[in-house]
Amino acid sequence: MKNLFHFAILIPLASASLYACDHEEGEGVPAGYEDVVYGGATTDEALAAFLAATEASPPANVASQAPTLTSPMAGALPASTIPTFSWLVGASSRLTPPAPPALLRAEPRDEPLLAPLAALLGPVRAAHAHGTPFTGYATWLVVSSDTDPKLARVFTSETSWKPTDSVWARITAAKAPITVELQGAQLVDNRIDMDGGPFQGSKTTFTITP
């Protein structure tokens, strides 16, 4: 009986250690992308999947799936006013994955009494290092100049972005024309969906005026 008690104590401790190790291995933003600003519900795991896909092959030119900057228009931007960059995604983009057919939806069931123990004894589950895995359309926005390819980089599920004071100061300090480039992709659980991109979006050039 004493041995059984010790065994019961060790199970959760061992399981916790396994989960902690798995968690640590999955943490961290992709190397070289520590400066990226995340918006909406995006995660660094989703960004890693997006970057891997763009490195494997160039983003596809599919107008119906591409993010296109709508505001501000190309031209001059006054340094004294921080703009909000807004864009639209092609009308046929699947911004929200379709719901599964009603017959395939699992009905909620009461959890068996021994379910927690079964979970502990079962295989190690994948740990999502930063909360809920991202599902949806994500936009990759890069502000660059001829001398600095990463004045600002944003990965967001939203369709607008306004630089912070410090980021805008860095952009205006470039004292050169800047380009705002958009790319996008549809992800499911932090992975690029089948036929989900990445897609090449618009490139817009601005000049910063005093």
BELCOR-V708599 format. One record per residue. N is the residue number from 1. SS is DSSP state (H for helix, E for strand, - for the rest). PSI is psi in degrees with one decimal (none if undefined). BURIAL is I if it has 24 or more other ideal C-beta (glycine too) atoms within 12 Angstrom, else O. Layout:
n:ss:psi:burial
N:SS:PSI:BURIAL
N:SS:PSI:BURIAL
This chain:
n:ss:psi:burial
1:-:-38.8:O
2:H:-41.7:O
3:H:-38.2:O
4:H:-37.5:O
5:H:-44.9:O
6:H:-38.2:O
7:H:-41.2:O
8:H:-32.9:O
9:H:-38.9:O
10:H:-28.5:O
11:H:-56.1:O
12:H:-32.7:O
13:H:-44.7:O
14:H:-42.0:O
15:H:-41.5:I
16:H:-38.6:O
17:H:-41.6:O
18:H:-44.7:O
19:H:-38.3:I
20:H:-42.7:O
21:H:-43.4:O
22:H:-39.1:O
23:H:-44.7:O
24:H:-36.7:O
25:H:-27.6:O
26:H:-6.1:I
27:-:162.7:O
28:-:141.0:O
29:-:158.9:I
30:-:139.6:O
31:-:133.5:O
32:-:-2.5:O
33:-:28.7:O
34:-:-19.2:O
35:-:-6.8:O
36:-:137.0:I
37:E:128.4:I
38:E:140.2:I
39:E:151.8:I
40:-:-133.2:I
41:-:12.5:O
42:-:158.8:I
43:-:163.2:I
44:H:-27.3:I
45:H:-39.4:I
46:H:-39.4:I
47:H:-43.1:I
48:H:-41.0:I
49:H:-40.5:I
50:H:-46.8:I
51:H:-39.6:I
52:H:-39.0:O
53:H:-40.1:I
54:H:-28.9:I
55:H:-31.2:O
56:H:-36.1:O
57:-:149.6:O
58:-:146.7:O
59:-:141.4:I
60:E:145.1:I
61:-:89.0:O
62:-:102.4:I
63:H:-36.3:O
64:H:-11.8:O
65:H:-0.4:I
66:-:141.4:I
67:E:133.1:I
68:E:125.6:I
69:E:129.6:I
70:E:-20.6:O
71:E:136.1:O
72:-:165.7:I
73:-:156.9:O
74:-:143.9:O
75:E:-144.5:O
76:E:140.7:O
77:E:124.7:I
78:E:132.7:O
79:-:-23.4:O
80:-:-14.6:O
81:-:122.3:O
82:-:119.3:O
83:-:159.8:I
84:E:120.0:O
85:E:125.1:I
86:E:150.4:I
87:E:165.7:I
88:E:152.0:I
89:E:144.5:I
90:-:143.8:I
91:-:-27.5:O
92:-:2.0:O
93:-:142.1:I
94:-:84.1:I
95:-:-28.0:I
96:-:122.1:O
97:-:141.1:O
98:-:147.8:O
99:-:146.9:O
100:-:153.5:O
101:-:147.4:O
102:H:-36.1:O
103:H:-20.3:O
104:H:-6.7:O
105:-:131.7:O
106:-:130.8:O
107:-:141.1:O
108:-:139.0:O
109:-:154.6:O
110:-:135.0:O
111:-:129.4:O
112:-:152.2:O
113:-:-37.0:O
114:-:9.9:O
115:H:-44.7:O
116:H:-40.6:O
117:H:-39.8:O
118:H:-37.3:O
119:H:-37.7:O
120:H:-35.8:I
121:H:-16.4:O
122:-:-175.7:O
123:-:154.9:O
124:-:129.5:O
125:-:151.2:O
126:-:131.7:O
127:-:129.6:O
128:-:105.7:O
129:-:-25.1:I
130:-:49.2:O
131:-:-153.3:O
132:-:129.2:O
133:-:143.4:O
134:-:131.6:I
135:-:125.3:I
136:E:-171.0:I
137:E:127.6:I
138:E:142.4:I
139:E:135.4:I
140:E:113.1:I
141:E:127.4:I
142:E:126.2:I
143:E:124.9:I
144:E:165.0:I
145:-:176.6:I
146:-:-27.1:O
147:-:-11.6:O
148:-:106.2:O
149:-:-4.9:O
150:-:57.7:I
151:-:-38.2:I
152:E:141.4:I
153:E:130.9:I
154:E:136.7:I
155:E:112.4:I
156:E:152.0:I
157:-:-1.4:I
158:-:174.4:I
159:-:26.9:I
160:E:157.6:I
161:E:131.2:I
162:E:121.2:O
163:-:147.9:I
164:-:170.0:O
165:H:-44.4:O
166:H:-39.4:O
167:H:-42.1:I
168:H:-36.4:I
169:H:-39.0:O
170:H:-38.8:I
171:H:-46.6:I
172:H:-26.6:I
173:-:-15.0:O
174:-:-27.3:I
175:-:46.7:O
176:-:160.3:O
177:-:142.4:I
178:E:153.5:I
179:E:133.4:I
180:E:112.5:I
181:E:138.2:I
182:E:140.7:I
183:E:160.1:I
184:E:166.0:I
185:E:153.9:I
186:E:125.0:I
187:E:151.9:I
188:E:118.9:I
189:-:50.7:O
190:-:13.0:I
191:E:147.4:I
192:E:127.3:I
193:E:157.6:I
194:E:129.6:O
195:E:23.9:O
196:E:12.7:I
197:E:-159.2:I
198:E:159.1:I
199:E:139.2:I
200:E:129.9:I
201:E:-156.3:I
202:E:158.0:I
203:E:122.8:I
204:E:133.8:I
205:E:138.0:O
206:E:155.1:I
207:E:142.6:O
208:E:124.5:I
209:E:154.4:O
210:-:none:O
